[in-house]
Amino acid sequence: MQHRSATRSDALGNAITAPAEGIIEAFDNALHELQCYRGDPVATIDGALAVAPDFAMGHVLRGYLHLLGTEPAGFAVAAASLEQARRSPANDRERAHGRALGHLVNSEWRAAARVLEDIAIEHPRDILALQVGHLVDFYTGESRMLRDRIARAMPHWSADMPGYHALLGMHAFGLEETGLYARAEDSGRKAVELEPADAWAWHAVAHCMEMQGRADDGIRWLRADTAAWSDDSFFAVHNWWHLALFHLEREDTGAVLDLFDGPIHGGRSGMILDLIDACALLWRLHLLGIPLGDRWQAVADALEPHAGAGNYAFNDAHAMMAFVCAERSDAIRTLLETQAGRAREVGDNAGFIDAVGAPVTRAVLAFGAGDYAESVRLLRPVRNRAARFGGSHAQRDLLDLTLIEAALRDGQRALGRALIAERLDLKPDSPANRSRLARTQVEVRRAA
């Protein structure tokens, strides 16, 4: 059924081209679901588009939703949504969103970030431009923009506006990634007070505690109300992963394995981001020599169909961990060949691969083959530029942990002790770091 489009306003006063008020309400509902990482915003916006197939921003939102999870299959869906958006009536702001979506479809992450930046400068209450831009900053490792993109908009918002909790939660994460932990935690807690279901804000506070080595505080924070951030949440696995990291810092591997077998991978989620969390946790345990049984096999089974995707270097590095530990030689070969081909293509992912992704992927492969010297050689120059292939400080810490373990296994004890000293300087009360240091001292005495 076709409707005559009219210019109306969304809940924040942005002009929006839509055929009926009800469509805008559905759009706002989908935005709220995205802000909380809760429910099914795709189904919500699909319902609106079934009623109004010429709703430009509905198609744009649908395209964003299929790209922001880095799912390989999402590109075709987003491209189709983009074409529908381009054929629908739209104003200048909405057409700018279409340009941003087009850049993302072409893996032009930084160009999309700039378009979204310009939209938010002109329309600081465009919560979609702010949130998609924030996530693009995360995927490209732009920690300063994670903070400043949101800070620019803050003067135009107030606590009584819908979505203000999301603004606080995003600002909290940006503040945390730039080392402003006290302000970040305060902002994140305020966001949760406003909207207890805001999973991103819960996660931002958890990051603050992770970076400061406050494992006990982190466990108390996340266990205080697990239902608030996990029920009906498509971000739940990542927050369970954060809880597992706190237990791992306390060397409580039993609790870590229980979390892995339960909410982290017990449901066998096939979402790429959930599988990346599974890999990241198992690899940490693998570095510690913890017996893992057949857990790697289940994760590798889910990732193997994506071995030839090559759409995001950060994902490839984690998939290699699963393929190495599950001994999937065909998947390893496919991943390496695909990555080499992607590195020759146009788009930002080629740069992610060249700067960080390819060395890390090869370092993981070398580690799995017992060539620890090669793993050290590949990781040392990468660790200080690792943000170039995205992720958070907490996620990229896996590279440092791998480098430490490779150095120790290769007999490079001085390097290992130096790297552990870095960690102890930041987290002096960490049982895990103290155990690493004690291990080097034992090995030095044995060698003497």
C-alpha positions in Angstrom: 0.0 0.0 0.0 1.5 3.3 -1.0 1.1 6.5 1.0 1.7 10.1 0.3 4.9 11.1 2.1 4.9 14.2 4.3 7.5 16.0 6.4 7.0 15.3 10.0 9.2 15.2 13.1 10.6 12.3 15.1 10.6 12.3 18.9 13.7 14.5 19.0 12.4 17.1 16.6 14.4 16.0 13.5 12.5 16.5 10.2 11.6 13.1 8.8 10.0 12.1 5.5 7.3 9.6 6.4 3.8 8.7 5.2 2.1 8.6 8.6 2.7 9.3 12.3 2.5 5.6 13.2 5.5 4.9 11.0 7.6 7.5 12.9 6.5 5.8 16.2 7.7 2.5 14.9 11.0 4.1 13.8 11.5 5.6 17.3 10.7 2.2 18.8 13.4 0.5 16.6 15.8 3.2 17.6 15.2 2.6 21.3 15.7 -1.1 20.8 19.0 -0.4 19.1 20.0 2.0 21.9 19.4 -0.7 24.5 20.6 -3.6 22.3 17.4 -5.2 23.2 14.5 -6.9 21.4 14.5 -7.1 17.6 14.9 -3.7 15.9 15.1 -5.4 12.5 11.7 -6.9 12.9 10.3 -3.6 14.2 11.6 -1.6 11.2 10.6 -4.4 8.8 7.1 -4.1 10.1 7.1 -0.4 9.4 8.5 -0.9 5.9 5.8 -3.5 5.2 3.2 -0.7 5.7 5.3 2.1 4.1 7.8 0.7 1.6 8.8 4.2 0.5 10.1 5.2 4.0 13.6 6.3 3.3 14.9 6.3 6.9 13.4 3.0 7.6 15.5 1.5 4.8 18.6 3.3 6.0 18.1 2.0 9.5 17.5 -1.5 8.2 20.8 -1.2 6.2 22.7 0.0 9.2 21.4 -2.9 11.3 22.6 -5.5 8.9 26.1 -4.0 8.7 26.9 -3.0 12.3 27.2 -6.6 13.5 29.9 -7.3 10.8 28.0 -10.2 9.5 29.2 -11.2 6.1 25.7 -11.8 4.8 24.7 -8.4 5.9 26.3 -6.6 2.9 23.8 -7.8 0.4 20.8 -6.9 2.6 22.2 -3.5 3.3 22.9 -2.9 -0.4 19.3 -3.7 -1.2 18.1 -1.4 1.6 20.3 1.4 0.2 18.7 1.1 -3.3 15.3 1.3 -1.7 16.3 4.4 0.3 17.6 6.1 -2.8 14.3 5.6 -4.6 12.2 7.0 -1.7 11.4 10.6 -0.9 14.0 12.1 1.4 15.3 15.4 2.8 18.9 16.5 2.9 19.7 14.9 6.2 18.1 11.6 5.2 20.0 11.6 1.9 23.2 12.2 3.9 22.4 9.1 5.9 22.1 7.3 2.5 25.6 8.4 1.6 26.9 7.1 4.9 25.2 3.8 4.4 26.7 3.6 0.8 30.2 4.1 2.2 29.6 1.3 4.7 28.3 -1.1 2.0 31.6 -0.4 0.2 33.7 -1.0 3.4 34.6 2.7 3.4 34.4 3.0 7.2 36.2 6.3 7.6 34.3 8.0 4.8 31.0 6.9 6.5 32.3 8.2 9.8 33.0 11.7 8.3 29.5 11.9 6.7 27.9 10.8 10.0 30.1 13.4 11.8 28.8 16.1 9.6 25.2 15.1 10.0 25.5 15.2 13.8 27.3 18.6 13.7 24.3 20.0 11.7 21.7 17.9 13.6 23.1 17.2 17.1 19.9 15.4 18.2 20.1 12.9 15.4 20.6 10.0 17.7 21.0 7.5 14.8 23.9 9.5 13.3 25.5 9.6 16.7 25.1 5.9 17.5 26.1 4.6 14.1 29.0 7.0 14.1 30.0 5.8 17.6 30.0 2.2 16.5 32.0 3.0 13.3 34.5 4.8 15.6 34.7 1.5 17.6 35.2 -0.6 14.6 38.0 1.7 13.3 39.7 2.1 16.7 39.1 5.9 16.8 39.1 6.3 20.5 39.2 10.1 20.5 36.1 10.3 18.3 34.3 7.7 20.4 34.4 10.4 23.0 34.3 13.7 21.1 31.6 12.8 18.6 29.3 12.5 21.6 30.7 15.4 23.6 29.9 17.8 20.7 26.2 16.9 20.9 25.9 17.0 24.7 25.1 20.7 25.0 22.0 20.2 22.8 20.5 17.5 25.0 18.8 17.2 28.4 17.8 14.4 30.6 14.1 14.6 29.7 14.8 13.8 26.1 14.2 10.3 24.8 17.5 8.5 24.3 19.5 10.7 26.6 20.6 7.5 28.5 22.1 6.3 25.2 24.1 9.5 24.8 25.4 9.2 28.4 26.3 5.5 27.8 28.2 6.3 24.6 30.0 9.2 26.2 30.9 6.9 29.0 32.5 4.4 26.6 34.4 7.2 24.8 35.7 8.6 28.1 36.8 5.1 29.2 38.7 4.5 25.9 40.6 7.7 26.4 41.5 6.9 30.0 39.1 9.2 31.8 37.8 6.4 34.1 36.1 8.4 36.9 34.1 10.5 34.6 33.3 7.5 32.4 32.0 5.5 35.3 29.9 8.3 36.6 28.3 8.9 33.1 27.7 5.1 32.6 26.0 4.8 36.0 23.8 7.7 35.3 22.8 6.2 32.0 21.8 2.9 33.8 19.8 4.9 36.4 17.9 6.5 33.5 17.4 3.3 31.6 18.3 0.0 33.4 18.1 -1.9 30.2 20.9 0.1 28.5 23.3 -2.8 27.9 25.9 -0.4 26.3 26.1 1.7 29.5 26.4 -1.4 31.7 29.3 -2.4 29.4 31.0 1.0 29.5 31.1 0.8 33.3 32.5 -2.7 33.1 35.2 -1.5 30.8 36.3 1.1 33.4 36.7 -1.6 36.1 38.5 -3.9 33.7 41.0 -1.2 32.7 41.7 -0.4 36.4 42.1 -4.0 37.5 39.0 -3.8 39.7 37.9 -7.3 39.2 35.8 -7.6 42.4 34.0 -4.3 41.6 33.4 -5.6 38.1 31.8 -8.8 39.3 29.6 -7.0 41.8 28.6 -4.5 39.1 27.5 -7.0 36.5 26.0 -9.5 39.0 24.0 -6.9 40.7 21.2 -7.1 38.1 22.1 -9.6 35.3 18.5 -9.6 34.0 18.7 -5.8 33.3 21.5 -6.2 30.8 20.9 -9.8 29.5 17.2 -10.5 29.2 16.2 -10.3 25.5 19.5 -8.5 24.7 21.6 -9.2 21.6 24.5 -7.7 23.5 24.3 -10.1 26.4 27.1 -12.4 25.4 29.6 -9.6 25.3 28.7 -8.5 28.8 28.9 -12.1 30.0 32.3 -12.1 28.4 33.3 -9.1 30.5 32.1 -10.9 33.6 34.3 -13.9 32.6 37.3 -11.6 32.3 36.9 -10.4 35.8 36.8 -14.0 37.1 39.8 -14.8 34.9 41.7 -11.9 36.5 41.0 -13.5 39.8 42.2 -16.9 38.4 38.8 -18.4 39.0 38.9 -20.6 35.9 36.1 -22.8 37.0 33.7 -19.8 37.0 35.1 -18.8 33.6 34.4 -22.2 32.1 30.9 -22.2 33.6 30.2 -18.9 32.0 31.6 -20.1 28.6 29.5 -23.3 28.7 26.5 -21.3 29.9 25.5 -17.8 28.7 28.6 -17.2 26.5 28.4 -20.2 24.1 26.0 -22.7 25.7 23.3 -21.4 23.4 25.5 -21.9 20.3 24.9 -18.4 19.0 25.9 -18.0 15.4 26.3 -14.3 15.5 29.8 -13.3 14.5 30.3 -10.9 17.4 29.3 -13.6 19.8 31.7 -16.1 18.2 34.5 -13.5 18.4 33.9 -13.2 22.2 34.0 -17.0 22.4 37.3 -17.1 20.6 38.8 -14.3 22.7 37.9 -16.1 25.9 39.0 -19.6 24.9 42.3 -18.2 23.6 43.0 -16.5 26.9 42.5 -19.9 28.6 44.6 -21.6 25.9 47.5 -19.3 26.7 47.2 -20.4 30.3 47.3 -24.0 29.4 43.8 -24.7 30.7 42.4 -28.0 29.2 39.4 -27.0 27.0 38.1 -30.4 25.8 36.1 -30.0 22.6 35.1 -26.4 23.1 37.2 -25.1 20.3 35.6 -27.6 17.9 32.1 -26.2 18.4 33.3 -22.6 17.8 35.3 -23.6 14.8 32.3 -25.4 13.3 30.3 -22.1 13.5 33.1 -20.0 12.1 34.3 -22.3 9.3 31.5 -21.3 6.8 32.8 -17.7 7.2 36.5 -18.5 6.6 36.3 -16.9 3.2 34.4 -13.8 4.2 37.3 -11.5 4.8 35.2 -8.5 5.5 36.7 -7.4 8.8 40.4 -8.1 9.8 39.6 -8.0 13.5 37.2 -11.0 13.0 39.7 -12.9 10.9 42.3 -12.8 13.6 39.9 -14.3 16.1 38.7 -16.9 13.7 42.3 -18.0 13.1 42.5 -18.8 16.9 39.6 -21.2 16.5 40.9 -22.8 13.3 44.4 -23.3 14.8 43.2 -24.8 18.0 40.6 -27.0 16.3 43.2 -28.0 13.6 41.1 -26.9 10.7 43.8 -26.8 8.0 41.4 -26.1 5.1 39.8 -23.1 6.9 43.3 -21.8 7.8 44.3 -21.9 4.1 41.0 -20.3 3.0 41.3 -17.5 5.6 44.9 -16.7 4.6 44.1 -16.7 0.9 41.1 -14.5 1.4 42.9 -12.1 3.6 45.7 -11.8 1.0 43.1 -11.0 -1.7 41.2 -8.5 0.4 44.5 -6.7 1.2 44.7 -5.8 -2.5 41.2 -4.4 -2.7 39.9 -0.9 -2.3 38.3 0.0 1.1 39.4 0.5 4.7 39.6 -3.2 5.5 42.6 -3.5 3.2 44.4 -1.0 5.5 43.2 -2.8 8.6 44.8 -6.0 7.2 48.0 -4.5 6.2 48.6 -2.5 9.4 47.5 -5.1 11.9 45.3 -7.9 10.7 47.7 -9.9 8.6 50.6 -9.8 11.2 48.3 -10.8 14.0 46.7 -13.6 12.0 50.1 -15.0 11.1 51.3 -14.6 14.7 48.4 -16.7 15.9 49.2 -19.3 13.3 52.9 -19.3 14.3 52.0 -19.6 18.0 49.8 -22.6 17.3 52.6 -24.2 15.4 55.0 -23.7 18.3 57.1 -21.1 16.5 57.0 -18.7 19.4 60.0 -16.6 18.2 58.0 -15.8 15.0 54.9 -15.0 17.0 57.0 -12.5 19.0 58.6 -11.0 15.9 55.2 -10.4 14.3 53.4 -9.1 17.4 56.0 -6.7 18.8 55.7 -4.0 16.1 52.0 -4.3 16.0 51.0 -3.9 19.6 51.3 -0.1 19.6 49.3 0.3 16.5 46.7 -2.4 17.1 43.9 0.2 17.4 44.1 0.5 13.6 42.1 -2.7 13.2 39.4 -1.8 15.7 38.1 -3.1 19.0 38.5 -1.8 22.5 41.5 -1.7 24.8 40.1 -4.7 26.7 39.7 -6.7 23.5 43.1 -5.8 22.1 44.8 -6.8 25.4 44.7 -10.3 23.9 47.6 -9.3 21.7 49.7 -8.4 24.7 48.8 -11.6 26.5 49.8 -13.6 23.4 53.1 -11.7 23.1 53.9 -12.3 26.8 53.2 -16.0 26.5 55.1 -16.4 23.2 58.1 -14.6 24.8 58.2 -16.8 27.8 57.8 -20.0 25.8 60.6 -18.9 23.5 62.9 -18.3 26.5 62.8 -14.5 26.0 62.4 -14.0 29.8 63.7 -10.5 30.0 61.1 -9.4 27.4 58.5 -11.3 29.2 59.3 -9.7 32.6 59.4 -6.3 31.0 55.9 -6.8 29.5 54.5 -8.1 32.8 56.0 -5.1 34.6 53.9 -2.9 32.3 50.8 -4.8 33.4 51.6 -4.7 37.1 52.2 -0.9 36.9 48.6 -0.5 35.7 47.0 -3.3 37.8 49.3 -3.9 40.8 46.7 -6.0 42.7 46.0 -8.4 39.9 46.4 -12.0 40.9 46.8 -13.1 37.3 49.7 -10.6 36.7 51.4 -11.6 40.0 51.2 -15.2 38.9 52.8 -14.3 35.5 55.6 -12.6 37.3 56.2 -15.5 39.7 56.4 -17.8 36.8 59.2 -15.8 35.2 61.1 -15.9 38.5 60.7 -19.6 38.8 61.9 -20.1 35.3 64.9 -17.8 35.8 66.0 -19.8 38.9 65.7 -23.0 37.0 67.8 -21.6 34.2 70.5 -20.3 36.6 
